[in-house]
Amino acid sequence: MVPVGSNRRRVTLTDSMSQAVASEMKVQREDLNPCTVLLKISCSNAQVRGAFDKAYKELGKKLRLPGFRPGHAPRAMLERVLVKEDVLNAAADQIIRSAYKQALEQEDLKPEGQGSVNMKKLDEATQECEFEVKVPMAAIVNLADYEGVPVERPAIAVEESDIDHQIDELRKRGGKREKITDRGIKDGDMAVVNIKVHGEAGDGKTFMTTAGATFPELDKALIGMEAEQMKHLTLTFPDNFQESDWTGKKLDVDMTVRSVNAVKLPEVDDDFAKSLNTENVGDLRERIRAGLERAREQMLEDIVNEQILSHLVNNSEIQVADNTWEAVLNRRLYDIQQELNKTKKSLEDHAKENGMTVEEFVERLKEEAQLHVKRAVVVERVFKAQEMKISDQEATQHFLQIAQENEIPEEQLEAFAKQYGAAIRDEVIYRAMYAKVMGFLRDKAKVTEVSGETAPKPAKATKKPAAAKTEDKPAAKKKPAPKKAENKG
């Protein structure tokens, strides 16, 4: 981000040397943007020496050495028996806490949250220490009017062919829409997909699709993709494609699957239909139709949510500290690497499979993380502005949803809550907040019904100028404690 009203970065240097130890510390300040300050700190020899003294003292208290009470062993002995890495870590912790606090006071900074530290040099022998801290400052937010956001909502029409397709492809009956998080897209699944022309400004278009019912190249590309997956590919758009600017053109595009949903239905015969308290296959077909309509109603809700958030991010001033989106990016990279480790694939392999280099893939994730944070800011600001509250019942509902997504049996819910409750607390709160805010914004939106389109047709979303995408509602992955907190827009 660039500071408002300025194209320059502010750099100041404090280096006043006097008798006091504190005055020997050098602090170089660089304002990366209005919400992020980079402090480059060079500690004095006395500060480094004092940090190592404290490190040895604290670590020595945990040792039991023959002939010495804990904490009273000679320094020379401690230097021989303590692990060098443990000493360095303890000294780094000591010096960062004290020097960072002093630097904040010196620069008159009041951070919003934890700073991110990059240790550049720490040497006990030369008594040198240099480190950098990215200091997160308060976000700058001027939110656009969020009541009456203009959105388009396609008409829903379930065709007989849709029902046939479901009967042919699906075997289990769920009776309701189910979010798919544990497999790739199959024929008949419904997905919210964002397509952006590669290299163009903006965030492309978001469509609701049914795999197997779009056009051959897109159907082929979608099969096997999972929610949140990105792919770079070349598509030749048919002449009847909804987005008129793309019809008949062969374009290099970046595609992101925002969410995947399916309606699970049974193998269909009269006996099975009767077991479900329906009279015959015809009666069951009507039940399938109702399930498809519910599922597509939910998918249209996703499309409307996407347009609302896109409009508000596009029309609001939202600047946040780099630390916030970097944390989301790092968590996403960690999750991806953990999944790749299971199949012994590298990040390079994964990027290549999706038509990108590692650098391009990480850049796309960065864009996703930045948008994720901005959308989260929108949700939180509306929640506070409307003085909304989350009830215990609502929190419990979202906790149970997370447990269901992670296939936790009912008898294990109590153990699941004890083990992971604290880890997913923020996710539960954000899900509840997101659901309440988006319900409010949909109720207040200025909705235009787009007639003449059946449900499988793509539904166009509002354009945004920034090339950034992400999931806006956290969703735990399998075994959530160390996992991510992200999901759809």
Sequence and secondary structure as in RCSB ss.txt:
>XXXX:A:sequence
MVPVGSNRRRVTLTDSMSQAVASEMKVQREDLNPCTVLLKISCSNAQVRGAFDKAYKELGKKLRLPGFRPGHAPR
AMLERVLVKEDVLNAAADQIIRSAYKQALEQEDLKPEGQGSVNMKKLDEATQECEFEVKVPMAAIVNLADYEGVP
VERPAIAVEESDIDHQIDELRKRGGKREKITDRGIKDGDMAVVNIKVHGEAGDGKTFMTTAGATFPELDKALIGM
EAEQMKHLTLTFPDNFQESDWTGKKLDVDMTVRSVNAVKLPEVDDDFAKSLNTENVGDLRERIRAGLERAREQML
EDIVNEQILSHLVNNSEIQVADNTWEAVLNRRLYDIQQELNKTKKSLEDHAKENGMTVEEFVERLKEEAQLHVKR
AVVVERVFKAQEMKISDQEATQHFLQIAQENEIPEEQLEAFAKQYGAAIRDEVIYRAMYAKVMGFLRDKAKVTEV
SGETAPKPAKATKKPAAAKTEDKPAAKKKPAPKKAENKG
>XXXX:A:secstr
   TT SS EEEEE    SSSGGG EEEEEEEETTEEEEEEE  HHHHHHHHHHHHHHHHTT   TTS TT S H
HHHHHHS HHHHHHHHHHHHHHHHHHHHHHHHT   SS  EEEEEEEETTTTEEEEEEEEE   EEE    SS E
EEEE     HHHHHHHHHH  S  SSEEE  SS   TT EEEEEEEETT SS  EEEEEETTSS HHHHHHHTT 
 TT EEEEEEE  TT S TTTTT EEEEEEEEEEEEEE      HHHHHHTT SSHHHHHHHHHHHHHHHHHHHH
HHHHHHHHHHHHHHHSEEE  HHHHHHHHHHHHHHHHHHHHHHT  HHHHHHHTT  HHHHHHHHHHHHHHHHHH
HHHHHHHHHHTT    HHHHHHHHHHHHHHTT  GGGHHHHHHHHTTTTHHHHHHHHHHHHHHHHHHHHSEEEEE
 S  TTS       SS      S B  SS TTS  B   
